Amino acid sequence: MDRAPGLSVRLRLTLSYAGFLMLAGVLLLAAVWVFLLRYVPDRAMLINPQDKPTNGVFPVRSALLDVFAPRAAAVLAFLLVFGLLGGWLLAGRMLAPLTRITDATRMATHGSLSHRVRLPGRKDEFRELADAFDAMLERLEAHVAEQQRFAANASHELRTPLAISKALLDVARADPNRDTGELIERLHAVNTRAIDLTEALLLLSRADQGAFTLESVDLSLLAEEATETLLPLADRRGVTLVTSGEIARTLGSPALLLQLTTNLVHNAIVHNLPGQGAVWVKTTVRPRTVVLTVENTGEQVAPELAATLTEPFQRGAERVHTDHAGVGLGLAIVKTITHAHAGTLTLTPRSGGGLRITVELPAAAAHDHP
């Protein structure tokens, strides 16, 4: 916003230091003068060298004032100059950390998020501000980098089905006698994938904005609904679904939490051992939180790979070419929904293969549900 120009903070501090020093000097000189007035008589008899009084009377106070006043003025003038020069130097030294923070802020506004203040010295208010600013820049840089990767990956993922559709249409145009039934089926599959990806991106954006109404939700019911919905898929792939646990109530969006649960169960079914796999869905209650745990059998997952699976469009190398590889946003959506509900998401490789995914959410208070 536009502001009228004003005095700099350094100049205002300088004037404040000098003004305070002048005030202290005036008070000190005034105290000295009052002390002198209290103990010095107004007039006194003149004494000759032989210690004999004369007939003359000498005005002591007026003479003292004549001597004291010019010296007091000189002292005040010195204090003014000293206060201005010293205050200017002192203010500059005190504001030097703020200047470094301001320079870093200007660099950040021009797009340089990698710069850090890194203010040296012991902890004080300026250093706390600089450390907080550095932490903000670090998080902002990571967030911008993540958004850039997400935009690039989303563009790539959206371009792929469009490029495939264009190639299929070009082939059909070049060969009018080609069977259109196969072409329509392939176009339908490609179009369905593009729609799924678009809906997943919209859901991810909605969850990230936190635009939902809080309601009392029982995770155990959501787990049962998700497993019943995905039971046909599990039967086709020969995966056994086991659901257990206790009533686990939290506050959140029923639709988003159902999507979270469905994504976790779907992910556990798809990335499993074909024909002999198993998925365990369990809900538990802790003193302050409720926990949804989804475990599955499967191939051995390296810890470093497990830590990256919640990134958008991130898939394990063995998962890309499966018939249910998805759009690469399943666990990213789970992560976003979990964070939107003030929860924590943990991915842990199982010793025998597969993953254990834990979602921990704040428990609903007793008055929040019947």
N, C-alpha and C positions, 0 to 999 in steps of 0.2 A: 504494500500500500504506500501511496505517496505521503511523505511527511515534510513539514517545513524544516529547513536547516536549523541546527542549534549548536550549542557549544559541545565540544568533545568531552568524553568522560575524563580524559587525562587533564584537560584544562580545568574542568570543574573540580576535580580532586586537588589540583594545584592551588586554585583559589581557596578551596576549603582549608588546605593545610596552612597556607599563608594567612588567611583570615583568623584561624584558630591561634596561630603563633602570635599574630598582632594583638589579639584579644588577651592572650596570656601575658604579653609584655605590658600592655596598658594596665591590666589589673595589678601586675607586680609593681610597676612604677607608682600607681595610685596608692598601693599599700605602703610603699616607702615614703611617699609624700605625706600621707596621713600620719605615719609614725613620727616623721620629723615635726609636723605641726603640733603633735601632742607633747613633745618634749623640748621643743625649742621655743623660747619666749619671743614675744612680738618685738620687743625692744630691749636693749642692754646698754649699760654705762660703758663708756670708753675708758680703758685703763692705760696710763702712761708706762714707759719702761721702768719707772721706779715704783710701780705698783700703787700709784696714787691715782684716785679717780679724778677725772676731769669733769668739767661742767657739761660736756656733750653727751647726747644719747644716740646710739647707733641702731637703725631698723634691721634687725637680724633676719626676720622672715622674708622681707622683700629682697634683701641681698641674697639670701639662700635661694629664693625663687629665680633670681636672675642667673645664678650659677647652675641651678638644677634643670631649668626648662630647656636650654639649648642642648644640654647633654642628653636629656630624656628624648628630645626630638631626634637626635643623632642615633640613639639606640633603637628607636622605633623604625627609623629609616633603614638601619642595618637589618633589623628583624624582617622588614618587608622584603628587602632584596634577598636575604637569606631564605625566607619562607617561599618566595616564588621560585628561586633556582632549585633549592632543595626539594620543594614539593613537586616541581616538574620532573626532576630526576627520580624521585621516589615513586611518583605515580607511574612513570614509564616502566620502572622495574616491576612494580606490582601488577601492571596490566600486560606485561609481556606474555604470560601464558594465555591470556584472553586473545591476544593478537594471533598467536599460533592457532588457536581454535577457530578464530574467524577466517584465517587463511585456508584452513582445512575445509571449512564450510563452503567457502567460495569454490574450491576445487571440486567439492562434491556436487555443487549445483551445476557445474560444467561437465559432469559425467565421470569424474575421476573418483571412483569409490574405493580404489585400492590404497589411497593415501591415508595415513594414520597420524594422529597428533603425537602419541608416545611421549607425553610430557614427563621429563625426569624429575627427580627429587622425592621428598617424603610426601606422605598423604596429607592433603589439605583440600579446601573447597574447590580450588581450580583443578587440582589433579583428579578429584572425584568427577568433576564435570568432563575433563578430557578423557578419562577412562570410560565414562558412560557414553561419550560421543564416539569413541573408538569401537565400543561394543555395538552401538547402533549402526555404524558404518559397516562393520563386519557382517551383521545380520542382513543389512540392506543389500550388500554386495552378493551374499549368498542367495538371497531371495531373487534378485534381478537375474543372476546367472541361472537359477532354477527356472524362472519364467522364460528366459531366452531358450533354454533347452526344451522346455515344454512346448513353446511356440514352434520351434523347428521340428520337433518330433510330431506334433499335431499336424503341421503342414505336410510332412512326409506321409503320415498315416492316411490323411484325407486325400492326398494326391494319388496314392496307390490304387484305390478302387476306381477313381475317375480315369486313370490311365488304362486300367484293365478294360473298363467299359468302352473307352475310345478305341482300343485295339480290337475288341470284339466287333464293334460296329464297322470298323474299317475292313475287317475280314469279310463281314456279311455284305458290305457294299461291293467289294471286289469280286465276290462269288455269289451272285443272286440265286443260284440254284442250291445253295447250301441249306441243309436242314435247319429250319428256324426254331424247332423245338429245343434242341440242345443249346442254341444261342440264348433263347429266352430263359432257360433254367440257369445258365451261368450268369446272365445279367441280373436275374433275380437274386442269386446268392451274393453277387458283388454289391448290389444295391442294399440288400439287407445288412451287410457288414458296414456299409457307409452310414446307414441309419443308426445302427447300434453304436457306432463310434460317436456320432453327433449327439445322441441321447446321453451317452456316458460323459461327454464333455460338458453338456448342460447340467447334468447332475453334479459333476465335480465343481462347477462354478457355483451352483446353488448352495452346496454344502460348505464351500469355502467362505461364502458370504455370511453364513450363519442366519439366513433369513427363514426361520421356522419357529413355530409355536411349541413351547415346552408342555409336554403331557406326561402322565405317568405311564410307563411302558414296562411290561414284564418280558425280560429277555428269554425266559424259558419258553413262553408262548411263541415268540418270534423264531426261536430255534426249531420248534416243532413245525411251524408253518413252512420254514425254509426247507427242512428235510423232506416234508411231504411233497412240496413242489418239485424238488429235484430228485425224488425217488426214481422216477422213470429213467432219468439219465444215469443214475447210479446202477440200476438194474442192467441197462444196456452195456455198461462198461464193467460189469461184474464187481462192483464195489459195495461193500457192506456198510450201511449207515447205522450208527448207534448214538442215540440221544439220551442224556441223563442229566440230573441236576435238580436244583430246587428253585423255588420262585425267587427271581432276582429283579427287583424293581428299580428303575432309574427314571430320570426326567429327560425327555428329549422328543425328537420327532419320530413317531411310529414308522412313517414311510422310509425315512433315511436309515433308521436302525434296522428295519427289515431288509433294506438294500444291503447294508453292511453285513448282516448275517447271511443273506443269500450269496453274496459275493464270496464270503469265506468258505461256505459249504461247497459252492460251485468250483472254486479254486482247488479245494481239497479233493473233490471227485475227479476233476480233469487231470490234475497233475499227480497221478497215483499209479500203482502197479495194475496193469490191465488184467482183469479176470481173477485177481486174488488180493485186491486192495481192501482197505478199511478206513473209515472216517469216524472219529469220535467227537461228538458235540456235547459240551458240558457247561452248565451254569452253576456258579457258586456265589455265596454271599460272604463278604468280609465285614469287619466292624463299620467301615465308612464307605466301602465300595462294593460293586457287584462285578463279576468276572464272567466273560464268555470265552471259552477255550475250544478251539477247533484243531484237532490233530489228525494227521493222515500218514499212511504208509507211502512209500515212494522211493525214488532214487536218492542217493546220498547228496545232501546239499551242503556246500562249503559255507562256513560262517560269513566269509566276505561277500558271497553271493546273496545270502539271506538278508544282509544289511541293505542291499540295493533293490530288493524286489518291490518295495513300496514306491519307488520312483516311477513317474508316468512313463508308459510304454516300455518299461523294463521287463524282460522275460529271461528266464534261464535258457541257456543254450539248447537244452534238450526239449524246450517247450515250444519253440517257435513254429515248428512244422507239424504240430498235431492238429487234428481236425477240430479241436475246441480251444485253439490257442487264444481266442478272444481278441480284444482290441488293445490289450496291454494297460488297461486302466483299472482293473478289478481291485488290486491291493492299494493302488493310489487313491481310489475312492474310499476304501476302508480307512485309510490313514487320515484323509481329510474329514470324513464324518466323525471319526474318533476324536480328533483334535477340536472339531466344532462343538463336541459335547464335553469338552474339558477332560478327556480321557487319555489313556496311554495305550499304545500298540506295541507289542513285543513279538518278534519272530525269532524262534529258536530251532535250529536243526535238531532232529531226533537222532539218537545214536544209531538206531537201526535203519535210518533213511526216512525221508519225509520231513514235515515241518510241524511245529507246535506254535500256533498263533494265539496270542492272548490279548483280549480287549478288556481293559479295566476302566469302568465308568463310575462316577459318583453315585452312591446309593440315594434313592429317594427317601425323604423324611417320612415319618409315619403319617403326618397330616396331609401329605401330598397324594395319598391314595386311600381307597376305602379300607 
